[in-house]
Amino acid sequence: MSDPLGVTTSVLDFRGALPDAGALLGLDLGTQTIGTAFCDAGWRFASPGKTLKRGKFGADRAALTELIAERSIKGIVIGLPLNMDGTEGPRSQSSRAYARNLAALGLPILLWDERWSTMGAERGLLDQDMSRAKRKERIDSAAAAVILQAAIDGLAGGMF
């Protein structure tokens, strides 16, 4: 269900607010960093982007606005950290508040269950035989790509 600001957990509502195609931005919100990922305009594959240092919201918004303009982003997918039983805790509320603040950019925003994203990203980086230091550096953006890929799979597959 969408809220008045255009933030939703419904793939159907998000899909209805999007044009027929266009690149999407995925975000994995950490307390100190923001992992970013992008997908192609046809919503086929997601790739990790930059990991941004998280600061005051105004600085975050400026950095994200720059990425949105560079990539002609049409929508944003933000990881929603649910508890393992599906309930929401303080981190979920923080992600919802961040999404509501980003809604001022005028793009549709989908909150996507991220419960397994970091584990999936870690497994993928381990499969690449990446060192611990490199994994630490790239985990947030890899997790953002896992979140975004799951969302675009839902968009493409009609997961409504």
N, C-alpha and C positions, 0 to 999 in steps of 0.2 A: 504494500500500500504506500502511495506517495504522500509525503507531507506537503504543505503549501509551498515550500521552498524548492520542490523538485527533487528531494532526496527520497530514495525508495529502496526497499529490499526485494521488490518484485521485478523479475526479468521482463515480464510483460509490460509493466509501466515504463521501465527504462527503455525497452525496445520501441515503444510507442512514442517516446520523446526524442528519439534519435532520427537523423536522416537515414536514407537507405544504406549508406556506407559512410565510412570516415574513421580515421584513426581514433583510438581510445587510449587513455592514460590510466595505468593502474598504480595504486599507492599502497604501500605497507607502512603504516604509521608506527614508529617506535618512539620511545621516550627521548632518545637523543638523535635519531636519524629518521629520514623518510626514504624508503626504497621506492624507486620508480621503475615502471615498465611501460612499453608501448606495444600496440598491435597494429598490424597493417589495416588499410582502409576496408579490406574485404573480410575482416574479423576471422582470419585463419590461424595466425600464430602470434604469440606474445614473446617479446624479447626484453631482457633486463636493460634498464637505463642507468642513470646516475644514482648514486646514493647521496642525498642532500643532508647537510648538517641541520638539525632541527633547532629553530630559535623562536623568537617572538613570531606570532602569527603573521604580522605584516611582512616580515622578511620571507617567511615561508611562502606566502601568497605571491610575492614578487617573483621568487624563483620559479614557482609553479606556473605563473602567468607567462613567463618567458618560454618555458618548455611547451606550453599550450600553443603559443603563437608560432614557435619554430616548427612544430609538428602538425599544425592545423587540427588540433584535437577537437572532437565532437562530443565527447562524454568522458566521465571519470568513474572508475571503479575503485572503491576504497575497501580494504579488508576490514571486516567486522569481527573482532576477537570475542567469540562466544565461549562460554564455559563448555566443558565436554558434554554436559547434559543438555546443551542448547539454550540455556538461560544466559541472560546478559548480566555482566558485572560492571565495575567501575571503568575498566578499559573500553568496554563497548560504548558506554555513555560518552567517554572522551572522544571516541571515533565518530559517534553521531554528532557531537558538538562541532568537531572539526569539519565534518561534511556540511553541516548547516552554515558554518562560516564561509566555506568554499562556494556554497550555492550562489553567493553574490556575483560570481563570475558568469552566471547565466547558462551554465552547461548542465545537462542532466547528470545526476550522480546516483550510482548503484552501490549500496553497501552489500558486500559479499562475504559469506561465512569463510573465515580464514583458519579454522581450527587446525588443519593439517598442512598449511602452506609452508611454514618454516621447516617442518620435518621433510616434506617433499623437496624443498629447495636444497636442504642439507644433503639429502641422498643424491640429488643430481650433481652437486658440486663434488661429493666424494667419488661418484662414478667417473668424474673427470680427473681423478687423482690429484685434486687441488690441495695445496698445503693448508694447514690450519690458519695461518696468517691471511692467506688469500681468501679463504672461506669467510673469515670474520669480516673482511673488507667488502665482500660481495653478497653476503647472505640476505640483506634487506632487499636489494634489488632483485635477487633471484626469487625471493618469496613474493615480491610484487608481481613478477612474471607468472608464478604459479597461480596466484589469485586471479590475475587478468585472464590467463588461459582458461581457467575453469569458467569464468564469467562468459567469455566469448564462445566457449563450447556450448554453454547454456543458451546463448543468443542464437547460435547457428542451428542447434539441435532442437530448438523449440521447447526448451525446459521452462515451461510457464507454470 
